[in-house]
Amino acid sequence: MPTPSNTTKQQSGASGLKVVFLVCLCLLGRTGFAQTPATENLSALFALARQHDAQYLAAASQLQADLETENQSRSALLPNVNLGARIEKQENTYDAFGMSVDASRNPGTYSLTLNQAIFRPQAWESHKQSQLIGEIAKLAFKQAEQDLILRLSKAYFDLLSAQDELDNLQLLKTAITEQLAFAKANFEVGSTTITDQQEAQARFDLTVAQELAATNQLAVRQLQLETMVGKPVQKLSQLKPEIQLDTPSPNSPDQWAAQARENNLQAQQIKLAHGVAKAEVNKARYGHLPTLDLTAQMVETEQQIFDGTSGRPFDIGVDSTTIGLVMNLPIFSGGGTQSKVRQQAALLEKSQNNRDFAERSAAQNAKAAFLGVQSSLAQVRALETAMSSSGLALQSNKTAFEVGIRINVDVLNAQQQFNATQRDLSKAKYACLINMLELQAAAGQLNIDALKKVNSLLTWP
């Protein structure tokens, strides 16, 4: 039976161990865990890019500037009120009836003027134009957001592709190093010729050179992504190994082309620009019509007159109020109005041609993007089959080399083919996702939800 002193010692020892354990946890939290770089994904980087990407921020500023056009055009239809003031310094000398009087004064004139447009068809047409310009600006900003999604996604998957390239080369270099060691050992015991060793050494040197180039490419692509998001990027979420890429829905290029004709952002902007061109034709024709404005003015003026009886100058105040209608009817402008009508009619026809071209281009781009998705999907499936075959071929060559049926070069070729197939498969998957985003952009469907769907295909490395 333990004594009370032994029990106390055991309890104090246990308490000391708890303290040491907690201290160790704190140190681990401050060192190892705190220094582990956070893994980034597409959605998180997109939120950063919206705050730091220069092109996107410039588009946001342009949107704010373009939306002010409507306020400016509305001001021409609302009352304009002006307050005027004039203060002078006068030195006057009055001579009359043999008398001469000097007078110094500071007269002032104060006015309040109001102008209200009653009938100005060109101003009304300009206001309608400004509303269309505002809609065009919103579409342009939405297109800038689509462009940001595409640029960010391409930079993201380009960086992943560069990382895959470097990883594959490092694995290939490790495998070649093993084969080089085998070749050297076998040559020393006389079971192989110097040729096997030289072949393995040549493959090793080439892989080292390729690894240096891949390291540089990885640094460049990482810099491109960091420029967009405005912060260093350490680790990226990668595609899930078991990912299954789906075919586009609808699975018809004609249906995607039809959606692109209606919803493509560039085509929609040109459609609205066609409406702006129509308004310009109307404004030119309205040059023949009269304008009617309401004017009102209040003026207070101080004047000085000379009283011949008393021989003294004295000040008087004059207040006047004027209300009137002002009409201006153009009669002949030297043919300028008719010339403007013809000019705007020609520009309207040009706008119609631009609209037709934009719709056809949107449909063509949608079909091309659809074919790109189909092609990349087929390539992914083919490379998945080739990946399995290359793995079996590599294992067979290694086994045959161990029993003396195959030579070192056969193993190196099989290893290189396996790594190249693995690299091409990852590139094909990235290309398929980019093609899908481009297809959605062509049809005007690329948005944050589409980006989140792609982001759901990523996982922690």
Buried (B, 14 or more C-beta within 10 A) or exposed (E): EEEEEEEEEEEEEEEEEEEEEEEEEEEEEEEEEEEEEEBBBBBBBBEBBBEBBEEBBEBBEBBEEBBEBBEEBBEBEEEEEEEEEEEEEEEEEBEEEEEEBEBEBEBEBBBBBBBBBEEBBBBBBBBBBBBBBBBBBBBBBBBBBBBBBBBBBBBBBBBBBBBBBBBBBBBBBEBBBBBBEBBBEBBEEEEBEEEBBEBBBEBBEBBEEBBEEBBEBBEEBBEBBBEBBEEEBEBBBBBEEEEEBEEBEEEEBEBBBBBBBEBBBBBBBBBBBBBBBBBBBBBBBBBEEEBBBBEBBBBBBBEBEBEEEEBEBEEEEEEEEEEEEEEEEEEEEEEEBBEBBEEBBEBBEEBBEBBEEBBBBBBEBBBBBBEBBBBBBEBBEEBBEBBEEBBEBBEBBBEBBEEEEBBBBBBBBBBBBBBBBBBBBBBBBBBBBBBBBBBBBBBBBBBBEBBEEBBEBBBEE
